[in-house]
Amino acid sequence: MHPIIFFSKMDFSQSNLFGYIEDLQELTIIERPVRRSLKTPEEIERLTVDEELSDIERAVYLLSSGQDIQGTSVVANLPVLMRQNPAETLRRVLPKIREVLHVAGVEMQLTAAVSFLTVLQEESVSIHTYSHSFLHIILQNLEHRDAGVSNAWLETLLAVIEALPKETIRHEILNPLVSKPQLSQTLQSRLVSCKIMGKLANKFEAHIIKREILPLVKSLCHDVEYEVRTCMCRQLEHIAQGIGTELTKTVVLPELVELARDEGSSVRLAAFETLVNLLDMFDADDRSQTVLPLVKSFCEKSFKADESILVSLSFHLGKLCNGLYGIFTPEQHLRFLEFYKKLSTLGLQQENGHNDNQLQLQTLEQEKKYISVRKNCAYNFPAMIVFVDPKNFHLELYSIFFCLCHDPEVPVRYTMAISFYEVAKLLNSGVYAIHKELVTLLQDESLEVLDALVGHLPEILELMTNGGENSGSESKLLSIPDLIPALTTAEQRAATSLKWRTHEKLLQKYACLPHIISSDQIYYRFLHRMLTIILTNNVLPVQKAAARTLCVYLRYNRKQEQRHEVIQKLIEQLGQGKSYWNRLRFLDTCEFIMELFSKSFFCKYFFLPVLELTHDPVANVRMKLCYLLPKVKSTLKIPTDKHLLQQLELCIRKLLCQEKDKDVLTIVKRTVLELDRMEISVDVFQKRFYENDLLDQEKERQEHLLLEMEQLEKEKQQNEGRSTNVNDKIFEKKRRDSKTSSVLAKSITHSVPVSSSGTSAGKEDKKSKLVRSQSFSTQALHPKYSNIDKCPNKSSATGYTSSVSGMGKGCMLSFSDDSFRTHSTGNSGNAAFPSSSSRNLFNSADQKSNGNKETQSRKMSM
């Protein structure tokens, strides 16, 4: 058995070897024609040009005796020659180009059309010189036998007409166009005449257009070829704008009505679109008597005999409905609305009135057409909301909105995602009605849909949570639990895809979330995710977007513990990370922190960790740090940050003395010169830094305000907890006192007056302590609120440290407040606070002495 296996293996390997040899032989056969196609020495000699020739002489030589590819390169280089030496180019090069273009191929013709247009746009010569030198060449090649070349020269001519004076246009273009008989011209020539007519209509007065242009326009509208009639019909819009409302009503409208009944479907389509675009120029009578019947006939035929107009009708339906809104009867209004609903679900369900036997499978072209119709309906949805009135949205259009957002085709959902913001703006107070569709589009399987929605995501979310005066707090609270999972799902799907630009865009837009949801929700659902993206993602723009969004979240975080935790993670995992890539991202993050936070905040938390990177073993990190040092120095204030300035100067000296990398050392020297020219801002306002100081002071005030608000929330929670504890203790003490008093009443004799006075004094003493503790708690709370209302602008000399120290004092006060309350309610209050207990003892002693004196005086009087 073994030899058989061995030989079989050998045979297999040999066959493989022979197969490889055959493949190599085929490759050598393939390479042979490539070697033969190389230029021969004679051909190279013909292509060689003397290097001593000037640019103009070389261009003339190549156009005269060079090959086609060399002549094309000269024509492409014509704008450069016109900039360098316009006089010689016009005298020597342009005549040669004119001669060559008579026999030139398509490539050179297209290149010449583009070069002539570039010369016009760059204004290398005056318009008079251009019309004298270039216009005749353009007109000669306008009727080229190749349609692509003819259209290229036509585009150049239409751009030239915009810049030419009226007299030149009349003599060089209009008169030759009117004088030659159109029917004897070729089809391409008549199509060119149609487009030139549309362009000339805006260059002359109405009476000239009526006398010289309109007769030619009418003849072209009745041309025997449907392509000419279609082209001329599309130019009637421009002609109507040139001749005014009256002539449009008497001349253009009848022609459009006739063309709308043309036998060619493309002519009817052009007439319909032109009618829609000219609606503003027709009065109410024309709209009701002429335009509306035509539109109704188009709608009726679109499903039966003329499906070619269906896509265009769906695209213009929104403009059409709003343009004819004033003349609709209620029945017509409802009819057009139902027609829109029918178009919105076209192709998704069976049409009524057909049996199963009559239904045929839709062809691929029909499916594409139906998708285009539904896409156009999605495009027109905001216009239909205006047509229906936003108040009737839920009743009339919500079902269609739901169907379009859940359409099986991506282009339809993509269009809905683009128009979602417009829909939300129109609904205003009723925007919560489309909240579920927002969640659906955020979780869409296509990233194109998500990318379209993200463009206006901050505005949409703001409308969702705060939109409308009538939107109650319940809708806001209900919307958030659905939005947060949808937002996290969208980000995760973008992160796992290869479309990093969508992911970057999404992270940039997520910076709006502090204005939408609470600080805790951001901290637990989004902030740590941003840090993970910075550490794990491999795309630099995505990492930078995540870093900036994380800094925004940190900026609006309401809890100091969470802020300190994030800052510590940034320093440990990025600034002190093992990967140099993470340390580079730390410097990017510090840039964003300097942009978003106050100078004192950066100096307190990030200044020294940034300077530590001057000892980084990787040259790229040190290089990036050197570029950042001027911004770092701009955060310092003298004399508050004098010690930090000394640290900065020490690090720069070490870099100058110890740096071994040449590139880094060059940047260090350049940075030192820039740092020497910089002026450090001082604590007192200066005129040159006034705006920056005001902005920094506002940032510092907001940071200080966040600290105060956090402290107030803590004190409020503590006060609520203490008030419940005090009430429970008082209730328990009263219950015990009631039990003990009933026992003592049975056992104690009638020598009670002194003891009763003592117990009453004790109760009064406890009441006074309770009142003092409650008044202390209220006094500790009110000044904070007054500070928030006043929002005092502290000078930059106090800095961020003053706010932190003030916060520390507030914490100590609240702590002493806790101890005071607990000890005063307990039995060891005298030992804890001797001052307060001594005051209470003195008060009780005074009351007793006063009582004894009163009894003695009463006895004396008796």
C-alpha positions in Angstrom: 0.0 0.0 0.0 2.7 2.5 0.9 4.6 2.4 -2.4 1.4 3.1 -4.3 0.7 6.2 -2.1 4.3 7.3 -2.6 4.2 7.1 -6.4 0.9 8.7 -6.6 2.3 11.7 -4.6 5.3 11.9 -6.9 3.1 11.9 -10.0 1.0 14.6 -8.6 3.9 16.8 -7.7 5.4 16.3 -11.2 2.2 17.3 -12.9 2.1 20.4 -10.8 5.7 21.2 -11.8 4.9 20.8 -15.5 1.9 23.0 -15.0 4.1 25.7 -13.5 6.5 25.5 -16.4 3.6 25.9 -18.9 2.4 28.9 -17.0 5.8 30.4 -17.2 6.0 29.8 -20.9 2.6 31.5 -21.3 3.9 34.5 -19.4 7.0 34.8 -21.7 4.6 34.7 -24.7 2.5 37.5 -23.2 5.6 39.6 -22.6 6.9 39.4 -26.2 4.3 41.8 -27.7 5.1 44.3 -24.9 8.7 44.4 -25.9 7.9 44.7 -29.6 5.6 47.7 -28.8 8.4 49.8 -27.4 9.6 52.8 -29.4 12.3 52.3 -32.0 15.3 54.6 -32.1 13.8 56.3 -35.2 10.6 57.0 -33.4 12.4 58.3 -30.4 14.4 60.6 -32.7 11.2 62.0 -34.2 9.7 62.6 -30.7 12.9 64.4 -29.5 12.8 68.2 -29.3 15.7 70.6 -29.0 16.0 71.7 -25.3 17.2 75.2 -26.2 13.8 76.2 -27.8 11.6 78.5 -25.8 8.1 77.5 -24.8 6.5 79.4 -27.7 8.9 78.0 -30.3 8.5 74.5 -28.9 4.7 74.8 -29.1 4.8 76.0 -32.7 7.2 73.2 -33.6 5.1 70.5 -32.0 1.9 71.7 -33.7 3.6 71.9 -37.1 5.6 68.7 -37.2 4.8 66.7 -34.1 2.5 63.8 -33.5 -1.1 64.1 -32.3 -0.3 63.4 -28.7 2.3 66.2 -28.7 -0.2 68.6 -30.3 -2.8 67.7 -27.7 -0.3 68.5 -24.9 0.3 71.9 -26.4 -3.4 72.6 -26.6 -3.8 71.5 -23.0 -0.9 73.9 -22.0 -2.5 76.9 -23.8 -3.7 78.6 -20.5 -0.2 78.5 -19.1 1.2 80.0 -22.3 -1.5 82.7 -22.2 -0.4 83.6 -18.6 3.3 83.7 -19.4 3.3 85.5 -22.8 -0.2 86.3 -24.1 0.9 88.5 -27.1 3.2 85.9 -28.6 0.8 83.1 -27.9 -2.0 84.9 -29.8 0.3 85.8 -32.6 2.1 82.5 -33.2 0.5 79.6 -31.3 -3.3 80.3 -31.7 -3.2 80.4 -35.5 -1.5 77.0 -35.5 -4.1 75.6 -33.2 -6.8 76.9 -35.5 -5.2 75.1 -38.5 -4.7 71.8 -36.6 -8.3 71.7 -35.3 -9.7 71.2 -38.8 -8.2 67.8 -39.0 -7.8 67.0 -35.3 -9.3 64.0 -33.6 -11.9 63.9 -30.8 -9.3 64.0 -28.0 -7.7 67.2 -29.2 -11.1 68.8 -29.9 -12.3 68.1 -26.3 -9.0 69.4 -24.9 -9.2 72.6 -26.9 -12.8 73.3 -25.8 -11.7 73.0 -22.1 -8.6 75.1 -22.7 -10.5 77.9 -24.3 -13.0 77.9 -21.4 -10.1 78.1 -18.9 -8.5 81.1 -20.7 -11.9 82.8 -20.4 -12.3 82.1 -16.7 -8.8 83.1 -15.8 -9.2 86.4 -17.7 -5.8 86.2 -19.2 -6.9 88.7 -21.9 -9.6 91.3 -22.2 -13.1 90.2 -23.4 -12.7 92.2 -26.6 -9.4 90.4 -27.4 -10.9 87.1 -26.5 -14.0 87.6 -28.8 -11.7 88.7 -31.6 -9.3 85.7 -31.3 -11.2 82.8 -29.8 -14.9 83.3 -30.7 -14.5 82.4 -34.4 -12.7 79.2 -33.6 -15.5 78.2 -31.2 -18.2 78.9 -33.7 -16.4 77.0 -36.5 -16.2 73.8 -34.4 -19.7 74.1 -32.9 -21.3 71.9 -35.6 -18.8 69.1 -35.4 -20.1 65.7 -36.6 -19.3 64.1 -33.2 -22.1 64.9 -30.7 -19.7 64.9 -27.7 -17.4 67.4 -29.3 -20.3 69.6 -30.4 -21.7 69.6 -26.9 -18.2 70.5 -25.4 -17.9 73.5 -27.8 -21.5 74.5 -27.0 -20.8 74.6 -23.2 -17.8 76.8 -24.0 -19.9 79.1 -26.2 -22.7 79.4 -23.5 -20.1 80.5 -20.9 -18.6 83.0 -23.4 -22.1 84.5 -24.1 -22.4 85.4 -20.4 -19.3 87.6 -20.7 -19.7 89.1 -24.2 -21.2 92.5 -24.8 -24.7 92.7 -26.5 -23.4 94.1 -29.8 -20.9 91.3 -30.2 -23.5 88.7 -29.4 -26.0 90.3 -31.9 -23.6 90.5 -34.7 -21.6 87.3 -34.2 -24.2 84.9 -32.8 -27.8 86.1 -33.1 -27.9 87.4 -36.7 -26.2 84.3 -38.3 -28.5 82.1 -36.2 -31.7 83.9 -37.3 -30.7 84.3 -41.0 -30.0 80.6 -41.8 -33.0 78.4 -42.5 -33.5 75.8 -39.7 -35.1 73.0 -41.6 -32.0 72.7 -43.9 -29.7 72.3 -40.9 -28.7 69.0 -39.4 -30.3 67.7 -36.3 -27.3 68.5 -34.1 -27.3 72.1 -35.5 -31.0 72.6 -34.6 -30.4 71.2 -31.1 -27.5 73.7 -30.7 -29.8 76.5 -31.9 -32.4 75.6 -29.2 -29.9 75.9 -26.4 -28.5 79.2 -27.8 -32.0 80.6 -27.9 -32.5 79.9 -24.3 -29.3 81.6 -23.4 -29.9 84.7 -25.5 -33.3 85.3 -23.9 -31.7 86.8 -20.8 -29.3 89.1 -22.8 -31.8 91.3 -24.7 -34.9 93.3 -24.1 -38.4 91.9 -24.5 -39.2 93.7 -27.7 -36.0 92.4 -29.4 -36.8 88.9 -28.2 -40.4 89.2 -29.5 -39.3 90.5 -32.9 -36.2 88.3 -33.6 -36.1 85.3 -31.3 -39.8 84.2 -30.7 -40.5 83.4 -34.4 -37.5 81.1 -34.5 -38.6 79.6 -31.1 -42.1 78.8 -32.5 -40.7 77.1 -35.6 -38.4 74.9 -33.4 -41.3 74.0 -31.2 -43.0 72.6 -34.3 -40.0 70.8 -35.6 -40.4 67.4 -37.2 -38.0 65.7 -34.9 -39.2 65.1 -31.3 -35.6 65.6 -29.9 -35.7 69.2 -31.2 -39.2 69.8 -29.8 -38.2 68.4 -26.4 -35.0 70.6 -26.3 -36.9 73.7 -27.3 -39.6 73.0 -24.8 -37.1 72.9 -21.9 -35.7 76.3 -23.0 -39.2 77.9 -22.8 -38.6 78.5 -19.1 -35.6 80.8 -19.8 -37.4 82.5 -22.6 -40.5 83.2 -20.4 -38.2 84.8 -17.8 -36.8 87.0 -20.5 -40.0 88.2 -22.1 -42.1 88.8 -18.9 -45.5 87.8 -17.6 -47.7 89.2 -20.4 -45.9 87.6 -23.3 -45.6 84.4 -21.4 -49.3 84.2 -21.0 -50.0 85.0 -24.7 -47.1 83.2 -26.4 -45.4 80.6 -24.2 -48.5 79.1 -22.4 -50.3 78.1 -25.7 -47.1 76.5 -26.9 -46.8 74.5 -23.7 -50.4 73.4 -23.8 -49.9 72.1 -27.4 -46.6 70.4 -26.5 -48.3 68.8 -23.5 -50.5 66.9 -25.9 -47.6 65.9 -28.2 -47.3 62.4 -29.4 -43.8 62.0 -28.1 -43.6 61.0 -24.4 -40.4 63.0 -23.8 -42.0 66.1 -25.3 -45.0 65.7 -22.9 -42.6 65.2 -20.0 -40.6 68.4 -20.9 -43.9 70.4 -21.2 -45.1 69.1 -17.8 -41.9 70.0 -16.0 -41.7 73.5 -17.7 -45.3 74.1 -16.6 -44.5 73.3 -13.0 -41.4 75.6 -13.0 -43.4 78.5 -14.5 -46.3 78.3 -12.0 -45.3 81.5 -10.3 -45.6 83.4 -13.5 -49.3 82.4 -14.1 -52.2 84.2 -12.4 -55.1 82.4 -10.6 -57.2 82.2 -13.8 -54.5 80.6 -15.8 -53.8 78.1 -13.1 -57.5 77.1 -12.6 -58.5 77.1 -16.3 -55.4 75.9 -18.0 -52.8 74.4 -15.7 -55.0 72.5 -13.3 -56.8 70.5 -16.1 -53.5 69.6 -17.7 -52.1 68.4 -14.3 -55.3 66.3 -13.6 -55.0 64.7 -17.1 -51.3 63.9 -16.4 -52.2 62.3 -13.0 -54.9 60.2 -14.6 -52.8 59.0 -17.5 -49.7 58.3 -15.3 -51.1 55.0 -14.0 -52.8 53.9 -17.2 -51.4 55.0 -20.5 -48.3 57.1 -19.8 -46.1 55.6 -17.0 -43.1 57.5 -18.4 -44.3 60.6 -16.7 -44.8 58.9 -13.3 -41.3 59.5 -11.9 -41.3 63.2 -12.9 -44.8 63.7 -11.6 -43.8 62.2 -8.2 -40.7 64.5 -8.1 -42.7 67.7 -8.8 -45.8 66.8 -6.8 -44.9 68.8 -3.7 -44.2 71.9 -5.7 -47.3 71.4 -7.7 -49.6 70.9 -4.7 -48.3 74.0 -2.9 -48.3 76.1 -6.1 -52.0 75.3 -6.8 -53.1 75.3 -3.2 -55.1 78.5 -3.4 -57.4 77.2 -6.2 -58.1 73.7 -4.9 -61.5 72.8 -3.7 -61.7 70.5 -0.7 -62.5 67.6 -3.0 -59.5 68.3 -5.2 -57.3 68.8 -2.1 -58.3 65.3 -0.9 -57.9 63.9 -4.4 -54.3 65.0 -4.7 -53.5 63.9 -1.2 -54.8 60.4 -2.0 -52.8 60.4 -5.2 -49.6 61.2 -3.1 -50.4 58.3 -0.7 -50.9 56.0 -3.6 -47.5 57.0 -5.1 -45.8 56.5 -1.7 -46.7 52.8 -1.5 -46.3 52.1 -5.2 -44.8 48.7 -5.8 -45.2 47.5 -2.2 -48.7 46.1 -2.5 -51.2 45.0 -5.1 -53.2 47.5 -6.9 -56.9 47.3 -6.4 -59.1 46.3 -9.3 -56.8 43.5 -10.6 -57.2 39.8 -10.3 -54.4 37.5 -9.4 -54.5 36.0 -12.9 -54.1 39.5 -14.4 -51.1 40.4 -12.3 -47.7 39.9 -14.0 -44.3 39.8 -12.5 -42.7 43.3 -12.4 -39.7 43.7 -14.6 -36.5 45.1 -13.2 -37.1 48.4 -15.0 -40.5 48.7 -13.3 -39.0 48.0 -9.9 -36.4 50.7 -10.4 -39.1 53.1 -11.6 -41.3 52.3 -8.5 -38.3 52.8 -6.2 -37.6 56.2 -7.8 -41.3 57.2 -7.3 -41.2 56.3 -3.6 -37.9 58.1 -3.2 -39.4 61.2 -4.8 -42.3 60.9 -2.4 -39.9 60.8 0.5 -38.2 63.9 -1.0 -41.6 65.8 -1.2 -42.8 64.7 2.3 -42.0 68.1 4.0 -43.8 69.9 1.2 -46.8 67.6 1.8 -46.8 68.5 5.5 -47.2 72.1 4.5 -49.9 71.2 2.1 -51.9 69.2 4.7 -51.0 71.5 7.7 -48.8 70.2 10.5 -51.8 70.0 12.8 -53.3 67.3 10.6 -50.1 65.3 10.3 -51.0 62.4 12.6 -54.4 62.0 11.0 -53.4 62.3 7.4 -49.7 61.6 6.9 -48.3 59.6 9.8 -49.1 56.2 8.2 -47.2 57.3 5.0 -44.3 58.6 7.1 -44.2 55.2 8.9 -44.2 53.3 5.6 -41.4 55.5 4.0 -39.2 55.2 7.1 -39.6 51.4 7.0 -39.4 51.1 3.2 -37.4 47.9 2.1 -35.2 50.0 -0.3 -32.2 51.9 1.0 -32.6 55.0 -1.3 -36.1 55.7 0.1 -35.0 55.4 3.7 -31.9 57.5 2.9 -34.1 60.3 1.5 -36.3 60.2 4.6 -33.2 60.4 6.8 -32.1 63.5 4.9 -35.5 65.2 5.2 -36.1 64.1 8.8 -34.9 67.4 10.3 -37.2 69.4 8.0 -40.1 67.3 9.1 -39.2 67.8 12.8 -39.0 71.5 12.3 -42.4 71.6 10.6 -44.1 69.5 13.3 -42.7 71.7 16.1 -44.8 70.9 19.2 -46.0 67.6 17.7 -42.4 66.4 17.1 -42.7 63.6 19.6 -45.1 61.8 17.2 -42.1 60.8 15.0 -39.9 59.7 17.9 -40.2 56.0 17.1 -39.2 56.6 13.5 -36.0 58.4 14.7 -35.1 55.4 16.7 -35.8 53.2 13.7 -33.5 55.2 11.4 -30.8 55.3 14.0 -30.9 51.5 14.1 -31.1 51.1 10.4 -29.0 48.3 8.8 -27.6 50.6 6.2 -24.9 53.0 7.2 -25.8 55.3 4.4 -29.1 56.0 6.1 -27.3 56.6 9.4 -24.8 59.0 7.8 -27.7 61.0 6.2 -29.4 61.2 9.6 -26.3 62.2 11.5 -25.9 65.5 9.6 -28.6 67.2 11.6 -28.7 64.9 14.6 -28.0 67.6 17.3 -30.9 69.7 16.1 -33.2 66.7 15.8 -32.4 65.6 19.4 -32.8 69.1 20.7 -36.3 69.2 19.1 -37.1 65.8 20.4 -36.3 66.6 24.0 -37.2 70.3 24.2 -39.2 71.0 21.0 -42.4 72.9 21.1 -44.1 74.9 23.8 -46.8 72.4 24.3 -44.6 69.4 24.7 -44.9 68.3 28.3 -42.3 66.9 30.6 -43.8 63.4 30.3 -42.9 63.2 26.5 -39.3 64.3 27.3 -38.9 61.7 30.0 -40.4 59.0 27.8 -38.2 59.9 24.8 -34.9 59.5 26.6 -35.0 55.7 27.4 -35.6 54.9 23.8 -33.0 57.3 22.4 -30.0 56.2 24.5 -30.0 52.6 23.4 -30.5 53.7 19.8 -27.6 56.1 20.0 -25.3 53.5 21.5 -26.3 50.9 18.9 -25.7 53.4 16.1 -22.2 54.1 17.3 -21.3 50.5 17.7 -22.5 49.6 14.2 -20.5 52.5 12.8 -17.4 51.4 14.8 -17.6 47.8 13.5 -17.9 48.9 9.8 -15.2 50.0 7.5 -16.8 53.5 6.9 -14.6 55.4 9.4 -15.8 58.8 8.1 -19.4 58.0 9.2 -18.0 56.9 12.6 -16.0 60.2 12.9 -19.0 62.3 11.9 -21.2 60.4 14.5 -18.7 61.0 17.3 -18.5 64.7 16.5 -22.3 65.0 16.6 -22.5 63.1 19.9 -20.8 66.2 21.5 -24.3 67.7 21.7 -25.5 65.0 24.2 -24.8 67.1 27.4 -27.6 69.5 26.3 -29.9 66.5 25.7 -29.5 64.0 28.5 -28.3 64.0 32.1 -24.6 63.9 33.2 -24.9 60.5 34.8 -26.4 59.0 31.7 -23.5 60.3 29.7 -21.0 59.1 32.2 -22.2 55.6 32.3 -23.3 55.1 28.7 -21.0 57.3 26.5 -18.0 58.7 28.4 -16.1 55.5 29.0 -16.9 54.4 25.4 -15.1 57.5 24.1 -12.1 56.6 26.2 -12.2 53.0 24.8 -12.3 54.3 21.2 -9.2 56.5 21.9 -7.3 53.5 23.3 -8.4 50.8 20.8 -9.4 52.4 17.5 -6.8 52.5 14.7 -8.1 55.5 12.7 -6.6 58.8 13.7 -9.5 61.1 12.8 -11.9 58.8 14.7 -9.6 58.9 17.7 -9.4 62.7 17.6 -13.2 63.0 17.3 -13.6 60.7 20.3 -11.0 62.7 22.3 -12.8 66.0 21.6 -16.2 64.6 22.5 -14.8 63.1 25.7 -13.5 66.6 26.7 -16.9 68.0 26.0 -18.5 65.4 28.3 -15.9 66.1 31.0 -16.6 69.8 30.6 -20.3 69.4 31.5 -19.9 66.6 34.0 -21.7 67.6 37.3 -19.8 65.4 39.8 -16.3 66.1 40.9 -15.5 62.4 41.7 -16.3 61.4 38.2 -14.3 64.2 36.8 -11.3 63.3 38.9 -11.6 59.7 37.8 -11.7 60.5 34.1 -8.7 62.9 34.5 -6.8 60.2 36.3 -7.5 57.7 33.6 -6.5 60.1 30.9 -3.1 60.7 32.6 -2.4 57.1 33.5 -3.7 55.3 30.3 -2.9 57.9 27.7 -0.2 60.2 29.1 1.7 57.4 30.9 0.6 54.6 28.5 3.0 52.0 27.2 2.2 52.7 23.5 3.7 55.9 22.1 0.5 56.2 20.0 -1.5 56.6 23.2 0.9 59.3 24.4 0.5 61.2 21.1 -3.3 61.0 21.6 -2.8 62.4 25.1 -1.3 65.5 23.6 -4.2 65.8 21.2 -6.6 65.6 24.1 -4.6 68.3 26.0 -5.1 70.5 23.0 -8.9 70.0 23.2 -8.8 70.7 27.0 -7.0 74.0 26.4 -9.7 74.9 23.9 -12.7 73.9 26.1 -11.5 74.6 29.7 -10.1 77.5 31.5 -6.4 78.1 31.8 -6.4 77.4 35.6 -8.1 74.0 35.0 -5.4 72.9 32.5 -2.6 74.2 34.8 -3.9 72.4 37.8 -4.4 68.9 36.2 -2.5 68.6 32.9 0.4 71.0 32.9 2.9 68.8 34.7 1.9 65.6 33.0 2.4 67.3 29.7 5.9 68.4 30.7 6.8 64.9 31.7 6.7 63.9 28.1 9.9 65.9 27.4 11.7 62.8 28.7 9.7 60.4 26.4 11.9 57.8 24.7 10.1 58.2 21.3 11.2 61.2 19.2 7.8 61.7 17.6 6.2 62.3 21.0 8.9 64.9 21.9 8.5 66.5 18.5 4.7 66.8 18.9 5.2 68.2 22.4 7.5 70.9 21.1 4.8 72.0 18.7 2.4 72.2 21.6 4.6 74.1 24.0 3.6 77.7 22.8 0.0 76.8 23.6 1.0 75.3 26.9 2.8 78.5 27.8 -0.2 80.6 26.9 -2.1 79.0 29.8 0.2 80.5 32.4 -0.6 83.6 34.5 2.0 85.5 36.4 2.6 85.6 39.4 0.1 82.8 40.2 1.8 80.2 37.9 5.4 81.3 38.4 6.5 77.9 39.6 5.0 76.3 36.5 6.8 78.7 34.3 10.1 77.7 36.0 9.3 74.1 35.3 8.6 74.8 31.7 11.9 76.7 31.3 13.8 73.9 33.0 12.3 71.3 30.6 13.3 73.4 27.6 16.8 73.8 28.9 17.1 70.0 29.2 15.8 69.5 25.7 18.3 71.9 24.3 21.2 70.3 26.2 20.3 66.6 26.1 18.3 66.2 22.8 20.1 63.9 20.3 17.6 63.6 17.5 18.4 66.2 14.8 14.8 66.8 13.8 13.6 67.3 17.3 16.5 69.6 18.1 15.6 71.8 15.1 12.0 72.1 16.2 13.1 72.8 19.8 15.3 75.7 18.7 12.4 77.0 16.6 10.1 76.7 19.5 12.5 78.5 21.8 12.5 81.5 19.5 8.7 81.5 19.4 8.4 81.1 23.2 10.8 84.1 23.7 8.5 86.3 21.5 5.4 85.3 23.5 4.1 87.5 26.2 2.6 85.9 29.3 -0.7 87.2 30.5 -0.8 88.5 34.1 -3.6 88.2 36.6 -4.7 91.8 35.9 -6.6 92.5 32.7 -4.6 93.8 29.8 -5.9 95.5 26.7 -4.1 93.2 24.3 -5.4 90.0 26.0 -8.8 91.5 26.9 -11.0 89.3 24.8 -9.1 86.1 25.6 -9.1 87.0 29.3 -12.9 87.5 29.3 -13.4 84.2 27.6 -11.2 82.4 30.0 -12.9 84.1 32.9 -16.3 83.0 31.6 -15.0 79.4 31.4 -13.6 79.6 34.9 -16.9 81.0 36.2 -18.9 78.2 34.7 -16.5 75.6 36.2 -16.8 77.2 39.6 -20.6 77.3 39.1 -20.6 73.5 38.4 -18.7 72.9 41.7 -21.2 75.1 43.6 -24.2 73.4 42.1 -22.7 70.0 43.0 -22.1 71.1 46.6 -25.7 72.4 46.8 -27.1 69.1 45.6 -25.1 67.3 48.2 -26.2 69.6 51.0 -29.8 69.3 49.9 -29.7 65.6 50.0 -28.0 65.6 53.4 -30.6 68.1 54.7 -33.5 65.9 53.5 -31.9 62.8 55.1 -31.3 64.6 58.4 -34.8 66.1 58.6 -36.3 62.6 58.3 -33.9 61.3 61.0 -34.6 64.1 63.4 -38.4 63.7 63.0 -38.1 59.9 63.7 -36.0 60.5 66.8 -38.4 63.2 68.2 -41.4 60.9 67.6 -39.6 58.0 69.4 -38.6 60.3 72.3 -42.1 61.5 72.8 -43.4 58.0 72.9 -40.9 57.0 75.6 -41.6 60.2 77.6 -45.3 59.4 77.6 -44.6 55.9 79.0 -42.1 57.1 81.7 -44.4 60.0 82.8 -47.3 57.6 83.4 -45.0 55.4 85.6 -43.5 58.3 87.5 -47.0 59.7 88.3 -47.8 56.6 90.3 -44.5 56.4 92.3 -43.5 60.0 93.0 -45.0 62.1 95.9 -46.5 65.6 95.9 -43.1 67.4 96.2 -43.3 68.1 92.4 -43.1 71.9 91.8 -39.3 72.0 91.6 -39.0 68.8 89.5 -41.8 70.0 87.2 -40.0 73.2 86.6 -36.8 71.4 86.0 -38.4 69.1 83.4 -40.1 72.0 81.7 -36.8 73.8 81.6 -35.2 70.7 80.1 -37.8 70.5 77.4 -37.4 74.2 76.6 -33.6 73.6 76.4 -34.1 70.7 73.9 -36.5 72.8 71.8 -34.1 75.7 71.7 -31.3 73.3 70.6 -33.5 71.8 67.8 -34.5 75.3 66.6 -30.8 76.4 66.5 -29.8 73.3 64.6 -32.6 73.8 62.0 -31.8 77.5 61.6 -28.1 76.6 61.1 -29.0 74.2 58.3 -31.1 76.8 56.6 -28.4 79.4 57.0 -25.9 77.1 55.5 -28.0 76.6 52.5 -29.3 80.0 51.6 -26.0 81.9 50.9 -25.1 79.3 48.3 -28.3 80.0 46.3 -27.6 83.7 46.6 -24.1 83.2 45.1 -25.6 81.3 42.2 -28.1 84.0 41.5 -25.5 86.7 41.7 -22.8 84.7 39.8 -19.9 86.8 41.1 -17.1 87.3 38.6 -14.0 86.4 40.5 -10.8 87.8 39.2 -8.3 85.5 37.6 -6.0 85.9 40.5 -8.2 83.6 42.6 -8.0 81.0 39.9 -9.3 77.5 40.0 -7.6 76.8 43.3 -9.7 79.3 45.1 -12.9 77.6 44.0 -11.6 74.3 45.0 -10.5 75.5 48.4 -13.8 77.2 48.9 -15.4 74.0 48.1 -13.3 72.2 50.6 -14.4 74.7 53.3 -17.9 74.1 52.3 -17.3 70.3 52.8 -15.8 70.9 56.2 -18.8 73.1 57.3 -21.3 70.5 56.2 -19.3 67.8 58.1 -19.3 69.9 61.3 -23.0 70.6 60.7 -23.6 66.8 60.7 -21.6 66.3 63.9 -23.4 69.2 65.5 -26.8 67.8 64.7 -26.1 64.2 65.7 -24.5 65.2 69.0 -27.1 67.8 69.9 -29.9 65.3 69.5 -28.0 62.6 71.4 -27.0 62.5 75.1 -23.4 63.5 74.7 -24.0 67.0 73.2 -22.3 68.8 76.2 -19.1 66.9 75.7 -19.0 67.5 72.0 -19.7 71.2 71.9 -18.9 72.8 75.3 -19.6 76.3 74.1 -23.1 75.6 73.1 -23.7 73.4 76.2 -22.3 76.1 78.5 -24.6 78.6 76.9 -27.5 76.3 77.6 -26.4 75.8 81.2 -26.1 79.5 81.8 -29.5 80.1 80.4 -31.1 77.5 82.6 -29.2 78.9 85.7 -30.5 82.4 84.9 -34.0 81.1 84.6 -33.7 79.3 88.0 -32.2 82.3 89.8 -34.9 84.6 88.3 -37.5 82.1 89.5 -36.1 82.1 93.1 -36.0 85.9 93.3 -39.6 86.1 92.2 -40.8 83.7 94.9 -38.8 85.6 97.5 -40.4 88.9 96.5 -43.8 87.3 96.6 -43.2 86.0 100.2 -42.0 89.5 101.3 -45.2 91.0 99.9 -47.3 88.4 101.7 
